[in-house]
Amino acid sequence: MPAQVNHRRRKFSSLTRAFIAVSTGGAALTLPMIGATVASAAPAQPVPAAVAKTVAPAAAPAKPTAVRAATPTVYSVIAGDSLYKIALSHSVSGGWQQLYKDNRAVIGADPSVIHAGQKLTIGASAPAAVASTTAASTAAAVTAKPATYTNDLDGWIKESLAVMAQHGIPGSYDGIHRNIMRESAGNPRAINNWDSNAAKGTPSKGLLQVIDPTFRAYHVPGTSMDPYDPVANITAACNYAAAKYGSIDNVFGAY
């Protein structure tokens, strides 16, 4: 049978009716105060995830990029050292010239003379300084005109010095000239056919009297492979002297 539905209205107690009456009548007065109180006490609402993902990266402070400068090291000179050997063994950017520039106050006016016990700073130049120097050198190389040298002893020595500078090989005009005059009197075709080297089948040749095995071992790229070529002979001999004596400037006799 169909369910019977109770359609009778619920009766409210007098207390309930009184509460409704008071609430309804006082709504205009009490609601603003209640609203204000509730608003101040309401807990902070969490930021939606989509908004948080958008805002967070913008609010995060950018991290500075750290730029590390090369840390200089101190090297103590030992007997037999030369700026060329030290720069070569420590891969100094700019070769012995840069090493001398960084330590001129310690070494003095002559880069070919260093003493055991001296403390040299390796890698003293800041990267910015190196970069600016490199940029300046590049600009100069672009604008500079090719050097011309006379085809005589003076020109050969000057051209050799230019090549040596490019490869970080020490030596001075006077040191080279002094040794040439002792070894060959300035004759690029000079050859020694009487000493012990000649007896072994490797006579000394050229301006600085270099034997073939030494010439090949210390030949500098960019110069001729002919040991009689003046520039190639001087440059190879100075390269050998730098490795063995520190510089051609330190050679005052047979070497």
Rosetta silent file (secondary structure, phi, psi, omega in degrees, C-alpha in Angstrom):
SEQUENCE: MPAQVNHRRRKFSSLTRAFIAVSTGGAALTLPMIGATVASAAPAQPVPAAVAKTVAPAAAPAKPTAVRAATPTVYSVIAGDSLYKIALSHSVSGGWQQLYKDNRAVIGADPSVIHAGQKLTIGASAPAAVASTTAASTAAAVTAKPATYTNDLDGWIKESLAVMAQHGIPGSYDGIHRNIMRESAGNPRAINNWDSNAAKGTPSKGLLQVIDPTFRAYHVPGTSMDPYDPVANITAACNYAAAKYGSIDNVFGAY
SCORE:     score description
SCORE:     0.000 S_00000001
   1 L     0.000  154.665 -176.785    0.000    0.000    0.000 S_00000001
   2 L   -67.008  143.579  179.769    1.259    3.507   -0.593 S_00000001
   3 L   -67.968  141.253  179.065    3.312    5.000    2.145 S_00000001
   4 L   -88.595  133.023 -178.545    1.539    7.617    4.098 S_00000001
   5 L  -101.895  133.193  178.964    3.224   10.976    4.164 S_00000001
   6 L   -85.470  109.796 -177.920    2.960   13.132    7.207 S_00000001
   7 L   -98.055   12.883 -179.236    2.081   16.619    5.952 S_00000001
   8 L   -75.600  141.615  179.541    1.759   18.137    9.352 S_00000001
   9 L   -76.401  140.380  178.536    3.859   21.237   10.021 S_00000001
  10 L   -72.167  140.989  177.958    6.433   20.931   12.709 S_00000001
  11 L   -92.727  138.210  177.286    5.792   22.936   15.762 S_00000001
  12 L   -97.979  141.781  177.002    8.541   25.104   17.140 S_00000001
  13 L   -70.791  164.093 -179.466    9.001   25.506   20.800 S_00000001
  14 H   -63.673  -33.069  179.323    8.670   28.870   22.323 S_00000001
  15 H   -66.570  -42.488  179.212   12.402   29.011   22.898 S_00000001
  16 H   -64.194  -43.974  179.676   13.149   28.333   19.258 S_00000001
  17 H   -62.683  -37.446  179.728   10.650   30.944   18.120 S_00000001
  18 H   -64.878  -40.801 -179.682   12.128   33.438   20.494 S_00000001
  19 H   -63.012  -42.890  179.485   15.675   32.777   19.143 S_00000001
  20 H   -65.508  -41.145 -178.411   14.533   33.273   15.556 S_00000001
  21 H   -63.339  -45.817 -178.922   12.732   36.419   16.429 S_00000001
  22 H   -64.548  -43.617 -178.478   15.705   37.887   18.209 S_00000001
  23 H   -64.525  -42.276 -177.375   18.091   36.829   15.440 S_00000001
  24 H   -69.101  -43.158 -178.236   15.881   38.175   12.711 S_00000001
  25 H   -68.972  -30.315 -176.701   15.151   41.374   14.461 S_00000001
  26 L   -99.364    9.003 -176.491   18.750   42.018   15.408 S_00000001
  27 H   -60.761  -39.389 -176.198   20.354   40.974   12.200 S_00000001
  28 H   -66.130  -28.201 -178.781   20.864   44.498   11.014 S_00000001
  29 H   -90.119  -38.547 -171.398   22.706   45.401   14.196 S_00000001
  30 H   -91.510  -26.072 -175.011   24.620   42.258   14.977 S_00000001
  31 H   -62.855  -44.019  179.234   25.704   40.910   11.587 S_00000001
  32 H   -58.187  -40.967 -179.781   28.289   43.608   10.784 S_00000001
  33 H   -66.295  -43.248  178.911   30.019   43.058   14.122 S_00000001
  34 H   -63.490  -42.221  179.394   29.971   39.296   13.730 S_00000001
  35 H   -60.573  -42.165 -179.608   31.213   39.635   10.166 S_00000001
  36 H   -64.817  -41.305 -179.408   34.112   41.815   11.257 S_00000001
  37 H   -65.692  -43.644 -179.912   35.069   39.449   14.026 S_00000001
  38 H   -63.566  -40.454 -178.396   34.951   36.424   11.788 S_00000001
  39 H   -62.860  -41.588 -178.637   36.963   38.178    9.099 S_00000001
  40 H   -71.373  -26.126 -177.003   39.779   39.074   11.463 S_00000001
  41 H   -95.962   -4.521 -175.554   39.931   35.599   12.913 S_00000001
  42 L   -67.314  135.782  178.434   39.666   33.699    9.630 S_00000001
  43 L   -69.471  150.192  179.565   42.716   31.540    8.852 S_00000001
  44 L   -63.266  136.114  179.937   44.813   32.416    5.773 S_00000001
  45 L   -81.103  137.973  178.596   43.662   30.543    2.731 S_00000001
  46 L   -65.359  144.928  178.483   46.323   28.427    0.952 S_00000001
  47 L   -74.874  129.607  178.472   47.513   29.731   -2.441 S_00000001
  48 L   -53.682  146.959 -176.447   46.259   27.500   -5.232 S_00000001
  49 H   -57.264  -40.709 -177.743   48.988   25.317   -6.681 S_00000001
  50 H   -63.148  -39.039  179.568   48.698   26.854  -10.140 S_00000001
  51 H   -71.186  -42.031 -179.622   49.200   30.355   -8.746 S_00000001
  52 H   -58.403  -40.997 -179.109   52.058   29.249   -6.489 S_00000001
  53 H   -65.612  -30.546 -178.464   53.945   27.782   -9.441 S_00000001
  54 H   -80.277  -38.997 -174.103   53.605   31.035  -11.314 S_00000001
  55 H   -80.009  -40.563 -171.987   54.510   33.376   -8.477 S_00000001
  56 H   -53.763  -48.311 -178.618   57.327   31.450   -6.775 S_00000001
  57 H   -62.753  -36.423 -178.470   59.952   31.723   -9.537 S_00000001
  58 H   -68.462  -34.064 -177.317   59.330   35.458   -9.943 S_00000001
  59 H   -78.902  -23.547 -176.724   59.657   36.031   -6.200 S_00000001
  60 L   -70.137  130.162  179.262   62.866   33.982   -5.843 S_00000001
  61 L   -68.223  142.264  179.925   66.000   36.204   -5.881 S_00000001
  62 L   -71.284  136.877  179.777   68.415   35.581   -8.724 S_00000001
  63 L   -83.703  128.063  178.723   71.613   33.869   -7.667 S_00000001
  64 L   -66.977  144.470  178.156   74.757   35.765   -8.653 S_00000001
  65 L   -85.352  120.373 -177.425   77.128   33.910  -10.925 S_00000001
  66 L   -78.640  133.795  177.206   80.448   33.448   -9.203 S_00000001
  67 L  -114.428  113.332 -177.638   83.541   34.221  -11.282 S_00000001
  68 L   -90.267  129.634  174.372   86.658   32.556   -9.943 S_00000001
  69 L   -86.695  151.450  178.712   89.994   34.133  -10.579 S_00000001
  70 L   -62.791  133.604 -178.252   92.998   31.882  -11.088 S_00000001
  71 L   -83.191  118.967  179.787   94.716   31.283   -7.753 S_00000001
  72 L   -66.280  150.969  175.098   98.356   32.381   -7.886 S_00000001
  73 E  -123.831  154.628 -179.101  101.019   29.969   -6.642 S_00000001
  74 E  -105.889  128.249 -179.636  104.466   30.709   -5.256 S_00000001
  75 E  -115.084  133.858  178.269  107.465   28.932   -6.770 S_00000001
  76 E   -97.198  120.420 -177.670  110.901   28.810   -5.142 S_00000001
  77 L   -64.818  137.686  175.975  113.725   29.047   -7.674 S_00000001
  78 L  -117.967  165.879 -179.077  116.303   26.240   -7.600 S_00000001
  79 L   -59.245  135.738  179.614  119.776   26.021   -9.107 S_00000001
  80 L    91.072   -5.376  179.191  119.689   25.614  -12.888 S_00000001
  81 L   -73.094  157.292  169.706  116.263   27.225  -13.267 S_00000001
  82 L  -143.992  160.055  178.632  115.401   29.804  -15.886 S_00000001
  83 H   -60.190  -36.226 -179.973  112.220   31.743  -16.528 S_00000001
  84 H   -62.434  -47.489 -178.980  111.813   29.783  -19.740 S_00000001
  85 H   -65.516  -41.532 -179.487  111.997   26.414  -17.976 S_00000001
  86 H   -65.317  -45.693 -179.562  109.686   27.496  -15.144 S_00000001
  87 H   -63.305  -38.023 -179.535  107.096   28.953  -17.526 S_00000001
  88 H   -68.134  -44.680 -176.570  107.232   25.824  -19.683 S_00000001
  89 H   -71.952  -23.313 -179.866  106.876   23.370  -16.777 S_00000001
  90 L  -106.895   10.159  177.617  103.975   25.340  -15.247 S_00000001
  91 L    50.057   50.565 -178.503  102.228   26.102  -18.570 S_00000001
  92 L   -72.458  125.174  177.282  102.304   29.844  -17.902 S_00000001
  93 L   -68.644  123.453 -176.887  100.019   31.727  -20.281 S_00000001
  94 L    98.375   -2.438  174.488  102.200   34.269  -22.058 S_00000001
  95 H    67.292 -161.746 -176.282  105.392   32.272  -21.522 S_00000001
  96 H   -64.327  -26.875  179.390  108.490   33.489  -19.732 S_00000001
  97 H   -63.231  -43.375  179.043  107.738   37.096  -20.711 S_00000001
  98 H   -67.079  -38.842  178.152  104.521   37.081  -18.675 S_00000001
  99 H   -61.594  -41.323  178.280  106.289   35.337  -15.795 S_00000001
 100 H   -66.722  -42.267  179.915  108.970   38.036  -15.860 S_00000001
 101 H   -60.043  -40.971 -178.598  106.372   40.807  -16.059 S_00000001
 102 H   -70.988  -22.370 -173.421  104.566   39.400  -13.006 S_00000001
 103 L  -124.712   21.732 -176.890  107.817   39.112  -11.019 S_00000001
 104 H   -58.040  -36.912 -178.976  109.947   41.996  -12.293 S_00000001
 105 H   -63.253  -29.213  179.975  110.103   43.525   -8.807 S_00000001
 106 H   -85.772  -42.382 -172.892  111.721   40.309   -7.505 S_00000001
 107 H   -78.071  -43.416 -175.919  113.954   39.484  -10.485 S_00000001
 108 L   105.580 -164.241 -172.509  115.242   42.924  -11.419 S_00000001
 109 L   -76.185  -21.086 -175.776  116.091   44.450  -14.779 S_00000001
 110 L  -108.825  107.962 -177.725  117.642   41.327  -16.361 S_00000001
 111 L   -69.356  -14.208 -178.611  115.160   38.461  -16.974 S_00000001
 112 L   -85.274   -5.840 -177.890  117.990   36.053  -17.790 S_00000001
 113 L  -117.558  108.014  172.603  119.406   36.262  -14.261 S_00000001
 114 L  -127.585  157.223 -172.706  117.466   34.590  -11.443 S_00000001
 115 L  -123.449  145.549  177.966  118.824   33.185   -8.190 S_00000001
 116 L   -56.995  134.811  179.365  118.104   30.075   -6.151 S_00000001
 117 L    99.118  -16.761  177.365  115.712   30.834   -3.320 S_00000001
 118 L   -65.255  141.917 -179.923  113.843   33.650   -5.048 S_00000001
 119 E  -101.088  116.022 -179.508  110.074   33.392   -4.672 S_00000001
 120 E  -108.736  137.617  177.501  108.204   33.834   -7.951 S_00000001
 121 E   -91.438  125.301 -179.542  104.458   34.217   -8.213 S_00000001
 122 E  -108.060  127.225 -178.841  102.940   32.095  -10.970 S_00000001
 123 L    80.847   36.312 -176.083   99.533   33.082  -12.345 S_00000001
 124 L   -78.267  -25.778 -175.577   99.521   36.521  -10.718 S_00000001
 125 L   -72.974  138.780  177.051   97.619   38.304  -13.484 S_00000001
 126 L   -73.237  149.455  179.985   93.836   38.561  -13.117 S_00000001
 127 H   -54.349  -37.539 -178.610   91.739   36.981  -15.893 S_00000001
 128 H   -64.052  -40.662 -179.980   90.335   40.381  -16.846 S_00000001
 129 H   -65.133  -41.076  178.599   93.839   41.764  -17.296 S_00000001
 130 H   -63.353  -42.444 -178.984   94.833   38.773  -19.390 S_00000001
 131 H   -62.866  -42.752 -178.683   91.703   39.117  -21.500 S_00000001
 132 H   -68.442  -36.933  177.981   92.304   42.815  -22.116 S_00000001
 133 H   -64.772  -42.221  179.026   95.957   42.170  -22.953 S_00000001
 134 H   -63.229  -42.674  179.665   94.966   39.424  -25.395 S_00000001
 135 H   -63.102  -41.612  179.833   92.378   41.681  -27.021 S_00000001
 136 H   -65.684  -40.204  179.153   94.921   44.482  -27.346 S_00000001
 137 H   -64.439  -40.483  179.202   97.496   42.099  -28.830 S_00000001
 138 H   -63.725  -43.588  179.919   94.944   40.795  -31.323 S_00000001
 139 H   -63.642  -40.649  179.643   93.982   44.306  -32.365 S_00000001
 140 H   -64.969  -38.227 -179.230   97.639   45.259  -32.746 S_00000001
 141 H   -65.531  -33.630 -179.249   98.310   42.166  -34.845 S_00000001
 142 H   -70.691  -39.822 -174.342   95.479   43.083  -37.192 S_00000001
 143 H   -89.840  -21.447 -175.739   96.645   46.656  -37.701 S_00000001
 144 L   -70.773  143.727  176.994  100.439   46.132  -37.593 S_00000001
 145 L   -84.538  146.354  178.212  102.344   45.949  -40.842 S_00000001
 146 L   -57.381  134.453 -179.465  104.579   42.921  -41.450 S_00000001
 147 L   -73.904  146.304  176.458  108.105   43.604  -40.227 S_00000001
 148 L  -116.562  143.036 -177.272  110.909   43.632  -42.765 S_00000001
 149 L  -128.142  144.719  178.894  114.469   42.603  -41.950 S_00000001
 150 L   -73.920  150.261 -178.971  117.714   43.217  -43.732 S_00000001
 151 L   -88.014   64.089  176.863  119.521   40.215  -45.203 S_00000001
 152 L  -150.626 -178.087 -175.015  122.576   40.538  -42.987 S_00000001
 153 H   -57.315  -42.598  179.689  123.663   39.587  -39.481 S_00000001
 154 H   -60.742  -45.896  179.828  121.725   42.444  -37.872 S_00000001
 155 H   -66.956  -38.324 -179.861  118.523   41.490  -39.711 S_00000001
 156 H   -64.043  -42.831  179.910  118.929   37.762  -39.000 S_00000001
 157 H   -65.004  -44.334 -178.423  119.311   38.373  -35.265 S_00000001
 158 H   -65.159  -39.025  178.069  116.311   40.726  -35.135 S_00000001
 159 H   -67.379  -39.338  177.605  114.110   38.313  -37.075 S_00000001
 160 H   -62.784  -41.697  178.682  115.180   35.466  -34.812 S_00000001
 161 H   -60.945  -36.642  178.608  114.329   37.536  -31.733 S_00000001
 162 H   -65.828  -42.804  177.990  110.836   38.139  -33.143 S_00000001
 163 H   -65.545  -42.723  179.925  110.311   34.395  -33.652 S_00000001
 164 H   -60.679  -39.680  179.331  111.723   33.656  -30.192 S_00000001
 165 H   -62.162  -37.552  179.466  109.315   36.136  -28.608 S_00000001
 166 H   -66.294  -27.229 -176.332  106.374   34.312  -30.205 S_00000001
 167 L  -108.293    8.667  176.821  107.544   31.020  -28.669 S_00000001
 168 L    69.308   30.807 -179.866  108.650   32.310  -25.276 S_00000001
 169 L   -97.212  122.927 -177.698  112.360   31.677  -25.875 S_00000001
 170 L   -76.041  160.718  178.244  114.628   34.030  -23.884 S_00000001
 171 L   150.326  151.803 -179.957  117.639   35.821  -25.291 S_00000001
 172 L  -121.917  163.475  178.718  118.937   39.261  -26.140 S_00000001
 173 H   -57.542  -48.289 -176.567  120.509   40.834  -29.198 S_00000001
 174 H   -64.048  -40.447  179.863  123.858   41.251  -27.431 S_00000001
 175 H   -63.633  -41.258  179.050  123.880   37.665  -26.123 S_00000001
 176 H   -68.065  -46.716 -177.419  123.190   36.244  -29.583 S_00000001
 177 H   -61.680  -42.191 -179.363  125.670   38.530  -31.343 S_00000001
 178 H   -60.348  -44.443 -178.205  128.433   37.747  -28.850 S_00000001
 179 H   -72.913  -34.006  176.926  128.061   33.990  -29.319 S_00000001
 180 H   -63.006  -45.490 -177.656  127.792   34.213  -33.117 S_00000001
 181 H   -64.485  -32.025  177.628  131.042   36.144  -33.361 S_00000001
 182 H   -75.355  -39.688 -173.630  132.823   33.532  -31.238 S_00000001
 183 H   -81.277  -39.895 -172.745  131.353   30.509  -33.018 S_00000001
 184 L  -138.386   -0.673 -176.748  131.332   31.550  -36.699 S_00000001
 185 L    57.804   23.887  176.013  132.470   35.173  -36.990 S_00000001
 186 L    87.546   11.866 -179.345  129.092   35.859  -38.631 S_00000001
 187 L   -95.462  110.592 -177.276  129.454   33.349  -41.481 S_00000001
 188 L   -68.512  -15.413  179.533  126.128   31.461  -41.964 S_00000001
 189 L  -100.237   11.757 -178.692  127.905   28.765  -44.037 S_00000001
 190 L   -64.240  143.568  177.980  130.553   28.028  -41.411 S_00000001
 191 E  -145.884  139.887 -179.868  131.181   24.350  -40.646 S_00000001
 192 E  -103.018  111.001 -177.390  133.516   22.630  -38.194 S_00000001
 193 L  -105.974   15.315 -174.171  135.124   19.563  -39.780 S_00000001
 194 L  -125.527  -16.292 -174.740  137.797   18.849  -37.179 S_00000001
 195 L   -84.138 -172.535 -176.482  136.321   18.495  -33.655 S_00000001
 196 H   -64.567  -33.001  178.039  134.831   15.435  -31.886 S_00000001
 197 H   -65.569  -42.448  178.860  131.396   16.076  -33.355 S_00000001
 198 H   -63.272  -38.570  179.694  132.821   16.063  -36.854 S_00000001
 199 H   -62.641  -27.182  179.124  134.663   12.821  -36.055 S_00000001
 200 L   -88.132   -2.165  178.895  131.279   11.281  -35.216 S_00000001
 201 L    91.501   12.354  178.548  129.825   12.436  -38.521 S_00000001
 202 L  -129.745   73.772 -178.354  127.815   15.359  -37.134 S_00000001
 203 L   -65.944  151.041  176.977  129.839   18.530  -37.748 S_00000001
 204 E   -75.126  139.757 -173.114  128.719   21.815  -36.229 S_00000001
 205 E  -133.093  154.260  168.644  127.076   24.137  -38.760 S_00000001
 206 L    80.814 -170.896 -174.146  125.924   27.704  -39.262 S_00000001
 207 L   -57.893  -41.666 -178.010  126.098   30.930  -37.325 S_00000001
 208 L  -109.604   18.561  171.680  125.871   29.295  -33.884 S_00000001
 209 L    49.274   68.552 -179.972  127.544   25.991  -34.865 S_00000001
 210 E  -105.465  133.790  175.663  124.697   23.557  -34.182 S_00000001
 211 L   -79.054  156.238 -174.442  125.001   19.846  -35.005 S_00000001
 212 H   -55.972  -46.025 -179.926  122.158   18.278  -36.996 S_00000001
 213 H   -59.556  -39.861  178.752  120.623   16.184  -34.160 S_00000001
 214 H   -68.844  -40.436  178.810  120.426   19.249  -31.890 S_00000001
 215 H   -59.854  -45.011 -179.058  119.022   21.378  -34.689 S_00000001
 216 H   -67.412  -37.735 -177.909  116.252   18.863  -35.366 S_00000001
 217 H   -69.813  -32.869 -175.693  115.451   18.422  -31.668 S_00000001
 218 H  -113.360   14.012  176.602  115.203   22.151  -30.972 S_00000001
 219 L   -57.350  138.152 -178.775  113.957   23.361  -34.351 S_00000001
 220 L  -102.413  126.036  179.852  111.291   26.050  -33.918 S_00000001
 221 L   -54.460  140.917 -179.630  108.139   25.758  -36.068 S_00000001
 222 L    99.507  -10.901  176.552  107.844   28.449  -38.690 S_00000001
 223 L  -109.068  166.119 -177.470  111.547   28.508  -39.505 S_00000001
 224 L   -64.300  152.216  174.968  113.432   26.659  -42.229 S_00000001
 225 L   -87.911    5.109  177.821  114.515   23.047  -41.779 S_00000001
 226 L   -87.632  117.213 -178.150  117.904   23.970  -43.287 S_00000001
 227 L   -64.748  -16.382  176.906  120.504   24.195  -40.476 S_00000001
 228 L   -85.416  -12.989  178.107  122.444   26.714  -42.556 S_00000001
 229 L   -63.085  125.440 -173.384  119.463   29.087  -42.701 S_00000001
 230 H   -57.465  -48.044 -176.914  120.548   32.007  -40.476 S_00000001
 231 H   -67.832  -43.403  179.651  117.220   32.580  -38.723 S_00000001
 232 H   -63.920  -40.560 -178.989  116.501   28.872  -38.242 S_00000001
 233 H   -65.051  -46.992 -179.645  120.036   28.252  -36.935 S_00000001
 234 H   -62.537  -46.342 -174.404  119.929   31.123  -34.441 S_00000001
 235 H   -66.156  -42.375  178.189  116.442   30.267  -33.198 S_00000001
 236 H   -65.169  -41.800  179.993  117.145   26.552  -32.724 S_00000001
 237 H   -63.739  -40.238  179.195  120.436   27.288  -30.951 S_00000001
 238 H   -69.069  -34.162  176.882  118.740   29.762  -28.613 S_00000001
 239 H   -64.936  -42.799  177.319  115.979   27.242  -27.910 S_00000001
 240 H   -64.460  -45.564 -178.534  118.623   24.657  -26.979 S_00000001
 241 H   -63.850  -35.617  178.833  120.563   27.162  -24.865 S_00000001
 242 H   -64.581  -40.983 -178.963  117.363   28.159  -23.013 S_00000001
 243 H   -69.668  -34.607 -174.506  116.645   24.525  -22.119 S_00000001
 244 H   -95.654  -36.485 -174.141  120.198   23.801  -20.977 S_00000001
 245 H  -119.494   -3.814 -178.028  121.516   27.126  -19.628 S_00000001
 246 L    96.663  -30.876  179.107  118.406   29.259  -19.097 S_00000001
 247 L  -177.297  153.568  173.885  119.242   31.599  -21.977 S_00000001
 248 H   -62.830  -23.030  179.201  121.772   32.153  -24.746 S_00000001
 249 H   -66.954  -19.739  179.982  122.783   35.176  -22.665 S_00000001
 250 H   -90.670    2.150 -178.065  124.262   32.774  -20.097 S_00000001
 251 L   -97.254  123.614 -179.875  126.565   31.139  -22.673 S_00000001
 252 L  -129.080   14.009  179.490  130.139   32.463  -22.765 S_00000001
 253 L  -164.458 -162.864 -179.764  131.996   29.508  -24.261 S_00000001
 254 L   -57.514  136.887 -177.736  131.569   26.180  -25.976 S_00000001
 255 L  -136.421    0.000    0.000  128.075   24.839  -25.389 S_00000001
